[in-house]
Amino acid sequence: AMDHARRNGTALHILGLVSDGGVHSHQEHLYALLRMAARRQVRQVWIHAFTDGRDTPPTAGAGFIRQLETQAREIGVGRVATVSGRYFAMDRDRRWERTQRAWAAMVTGQSEHAAPSGEAAVAGAYARGETDEFIVPTVVATDGRIADGDSLIFANFRPDRARQITRALAHAKFDGFERPRFPQVQFASMTEYDATFGLPTAFPKQSLANILSPIVAGAGLKQLRCAETEKYAHVTFFFNGGVEKPWPGEERILIPSPKVATYDLKPEMSAFEVADAAAAWIRRREADLVVMNFANADMVGHTGIMEAAVKAVEAVDAAVGTVVAAVEEVGGIALLTADHGNAEMMIDPETGDPHTAHTLFPVPSILIGADGRYKLREGLLSDVAPTMLELLGLTKPPEMSSSSLLVPVEAVAGK
């Protein structure tokens, strides 16, 4: 993409989430791309900055954009062309009206607001009462619009929130919204966002062998994956090691997430529908393994609104009860855990401001329905798959370097 821009004398556009959150991107990657562009003598470099506020504090964006513009000046290439909150630029729930506003700022140069610099764009947003996640797409440089023949590099490395805006920018056949123009560009992404996109990637996807899903499928067992829209990719694509296609015997239930602007407006989300759907399958004994996700504590936790987070946790508590009741009816076993925290800390203890990011506290791991045969040791997230294999009576493959969390009660008593 950089060589294309240099050879043809066209612009290079770098777009991505500007923060040190490390969940979808990292600002150091943006700096590295700017240094690379300078080394390759790409002179016209525009940055389309997406502000965070979910994986970082709600108003940390001012500092991140300031650092970005400072780095660009020191490196000698790059200028912020647009600033958009991730609510618009990184939607993953087919809210195309959000994606359209970010696209319009980048491609047509049209936006509700304008600013002379990235830092000024963020300051203006704060003055309007917007926090980083919700910064309305703002044009900083009208000559930074994406045009025919330009090159684009998307610096985000996590796929799920990069797909919609990529489709709008790079796909000729696109029906998410009406595009008044469709620039023909050289598009490259940090990682593979979707195998069907057919776009060049800097770091091709690594294949994972003998993870949980194919082992269960190879044993002839049936699986169910169940979640609402916001976490559907987590129990399918992500859980299957970046593979979109279901394994043999793997069924999926997608419950639509509620169509609200932010989830504090409906903190129960679709938890009850997810629970009812999974419980019905469990009672019919149609799956040997059920993998499901309740989105509330994370998605509502990201809003930073304590009252809503309390309601979200109450909803999950009730929904888990529905699932556990079904598990107990059929004599099954449930393992309740999480991959990160969020709602357990809604106030930043140092600043007193709302805390909207993930936390790094240890998460619970609770075994239900094992008739007191086991206790759980403390362990790692990577220990969960070996634990599930042991509960299913399947052998752990050598590729799994971690171990089961199960400790027989007899072994505990003998110590």
N, C-alpha and C positions, 0 to 999 in steps of 0.2 A: 504493500500500500504506500509506503514511504517512497520507494523507488519510482512508483507510478507517478506520484505527485511531483517528484523532482524532474523526471524525464519530460513530463508534459507541461510543467510550469503551472500546475493547478494546486488547489489548496488541500491541505491535510486537516481533517477534523478529528479531534480526540474527544470522545464522550465517555462519561462514566461518573460513578458516585465518588464524590470528593470527601473522604473522611479516613480516619484510622480505625474504623470499626472492625475491618477485617472479615466481615461476613459475606459481603457481595463484592468488595473491592478493597484496595488500599491505596491511599494517596501516593505512597512511594512508587507504585507502578506508574502513575501519571507522570511523576517527575522523571522516572527512567525513560518513558516514552519521549518526553521533551528532550532529554539529553541525546537519545538515539536520533531524533529528528535533526538536532543540531549537528551531530557527527555526519549525518548523511546529507547535510546541506539542503534540507527542506526549509525554505524561507517563510512560506505562508502557512502558519499553523493556528488553527482556531480550536478553542476548548469549549465544549458544551458541558457545563458543570451541573451535576445533580447533587442536591444537598440532602443530608441524611436525617438526623433527628430521631431515628428509631434505634439504631445500633450505637448511637452516640447521644450525648445530652441534647435537648431540644434546641438550644441556641449556640451549640459549638461550631456551627457552620461558618459564622463570621471569621473565626480564627482559621479554619481550614481554607477558606477562599483567600484570605489574606496571605497565608503561607503559599498557596498555589501561585498567586500573582507575583509574589516576591521571588519564588523559584523561577518562574518564567522570565522575569527581568534578568535575573542572574545568569540563567542559561543562555539567554539571548534569542529565544524563539517562544512563540505561544502567546495568545491573548484570549481572554474569556470572551466568547461571543454570546452565550446565553447562560442563564441560571434558572434551573427548574427544581422544585421539590420532588423527591422521589414518589410522592403521592401521585404525581402526574406522569413523570418520565418512566417510572418503574412499576406501574400497575401490572398485576398478573391475573386479575379477575375479570378480564374482558370488559372493563369499564372504558370503552374506547373513547368516550368523550374526554377522559383525562389524558389518555395517550395523545389524542388529537391536539390538545393545547401545547404539549411539549413539542410535538412534531412541527406544528405551525411556527413556533418560535425559531426552531432550528432551520427549517426549510424555506418558509415564506417570509421570515422576519417580522411576523405579526404577533403581537402580544398586548395584553392590557397595560403593561407597564414597561418602561424603558429606564436605563440607568447608564451612567458613564463608565462604570467599572463593575467587576464582579462584587467587590466589597460593598460598593454603593447599592447594588441590587439587593444584597442581603440586608443592609441597613434599612432600605426602603420597605422591605418585607416586614421586618421587625416593627417598624413604625406603623404598619397597617395591622399589626396584631398577629402576623403569621409566624409560625416557628418553622424550623428547617424543613421538616417533612412536607409542609404544606405551602412552601413558597410558590406563588403563582408564576408560571413561566414568564421570564423577563428577558427582553432583548437588550444586550449591552452594545453589540456592534452590528449594525445593519449589513455591513459588507462581509460579515461572517456567515452568511446564509450558505447552506449546502447547495451546490450547483452541479450541473452536468460535468462529468469528467473528474470530479473531486474524489479524494480518498477518505474513507472513514475507518477509524480504529475504535472499537468498543472495548474499554479497559476493564469492565466488570468480569469477574471470573465465575460467579454463580449464575446458572442458567435461568432459573424460573422467572425472575423479575427483569430479565433482559430480552425475553422473547417477543413481547408485544411491540415494543418500540423498534426492535430489529425487523419484524415483519413490515411495519409501516415504512421503514427507511429503505429496505433492501428487496422486498418482494414485488414483482410486477403484478402478480395476481393477488390482490389484496382487497378485502371488502369490509374491513373494520370501520372505515369512515371514508368519506369522499376526499380524495387528494386532488387539489387543483393543478398540481404538477408533480411529476415523479422523476427526480434527477437520476440519471444513470451514473452510478458511483462504483468505485472499487472498495468493497466492504471487507473488513477483517475483524475477527473477534479474538479475545484473549483465550477463550476455551470454546468448546462446541456447545452451543445453546440448544440445538435440536439437529438430529442427524438428517432430517429432511430439508434443512435449509441449504445445504450444499455450499456453505461459505468457508473461505480459508480461515484457519485458526492458528494462533501462535503456539498453543500447547494442545496437541491432539489428546483425545480422551484415552485414559488407561483402562484396559479391561480387567475386571476383578473376577478371579476364578474361585469356585467353591464357596460362595457366600451363602447365606441362609436360604434364600428363595429357591435356587436351583437344587439344593440338597433336599429340601422338603418336596419339591416337585419330582425329583429323581426317585424318591422313596414311594411315589404313587399316592401321596397325601394331597388333600385339597386345602387350598388357602383362600381366605377372604381378606381383601383390603377395603377399609371403610373410613371415609373422612369427608368433611365438607370441603368446598372448593379451595379455601385458603390453605389447607394442609393436604390436599389430595396428592400433589406431587411428592410430598414427603413420605407417604406410605406406599407409593408406587415407584416412580422414577428414581428418587433418591434411595429408598430402601432397597431397591433392586440394583444398586451400584451403577446408576446412570443408564439403565436399560429401560426403554419405554414399553416394550412389548411384554405382555404378561407371560409368565411361565405356564406350562401345561397344568391344568387343575387350579389355576389362580383366577378367582372371580373378583370383580371390583364394584363397589358401590360409591357413587359420587353424589353427595347431598349438596345442593346449591347453598352457598353462603348468602346471608341476607343482603339485599341491595340497599345499604345505608352508606352515608358519606364516611362515617367513622364508627367503629364498633362499640364505643361507649354509648351510642344511641340504641343499641340492642345487644347488651352484654351477654345474653344467653346464646347469641348467634344461632347455630343450628345443632347445638349439642344434643337436644332431646331427640331430634330426628335421626342423628347419627347413632345414638344409643338404641333407639327403637329398631332401627334397621339391623344393627349388629346382633341385638338380642334375639330377633326373630330367626336369624340364621343359626345362632347358637342353639336355640330351642329345637330347631329342625335337624340339628346335628349334620348340617350340610358342609361343615368345614372342620378340618383337624387343627388348623392354625388360623386365628383371626388377628390381624394387625390393624389397629385403629388409632386414631388421633383425635383428641379434643383440642380445638384451637384456642379456646377462650382465654386461658390464663396468659398466653403469649400475645395474642392479637389485641385484647383489651388492655393488657399490661402496657403495650406500646403507646396507648393514648395518654398515659400518665395521670389518669383520673381515678382517684382512690375509690370513690363510691361505685363506679362502674366495675372496677376490678373485683370488689367484694361480691357484687352480683354475679360476675363471671365465674368466680370460684364456687359460689353457691350452686350455680347451674351445673358446673362440672361435677360437683359432689353428688348431686341428685342423679345426673346422667350415668356416672360410674356405678351408682347403686343399682340402676336398671340393668346394666351389663353384668355386674357381679351376681345379681339375683338369678339371671339366666344361666350363668356359668355354674352356680351351685346346684341349680335344678338338674343339670345334666351330668353332674359329678366331674366337672372340668376344673382346670387350674387357670388362674389369672395372674399375670405379672404386670404390676402397675409401676411405671417409671417415667422419666423425662430425659430429654437430651440437653436441656439448659433451663435456667430459671428466668423469671421476669416479674410476675405479679407479687412475689414475696417481698420485693423492695420497690415501693412506689414513690418514695421520697429520697432524694440524694442526701445522705447523712452529713455531707460536708457543706453543701450549699443551701439545703432546705427546699430546693426546687423539685418539681416533678421529675421522677426517674423513669425514662422510657425505654432504656436499652436492656438487652439481655444481662443476666448476672452470671457470676462464676461460682456461686455457692454449690456445695454438694446437693444432688437431687435425691429424692427418696427412691427406694426400690422395695416394693411391697409384694409379697407372695400370698395369694389367697386361694384356699381350697386344696392345699396339699396335705390336709389331715395331720398337721404337726410333724410330718416326716422330715422336713428340712427347715433349716434356718438359712438366712442369707448373710454372706460375709460382705464387708465393704469391698468395692471394686471399681471397675472402669466401665465406661459405656460399651467398650468393645467386648466386655464379658457377657453382655446380654444375649447375643446370638448363641454362644456355646451353652448358655443356660437354657435357652429355648430348645436347642437340640437335645439336651439331656432330658428335659421334660417330655419330649416327643419320642424318646427312646432311640435317637439317631446318633451315629458316631460323628464326633467332631473331626473335620478334615485337618491335615497338617498345615494348610494355609491359614487357619485360624490360630493365631499365636496367643490369644487370651484364653481364659479358663472359665468354667461354669461358676456361678455365684452360689450354687447349692452346697450346703454342708449338712450331711445327714445328722439328725438329732442324736443318734447313737454316738457319733464321733465327738459331738459337743459334750455329751454327758461323760464320755470317757476321759476327758482332759482333766 
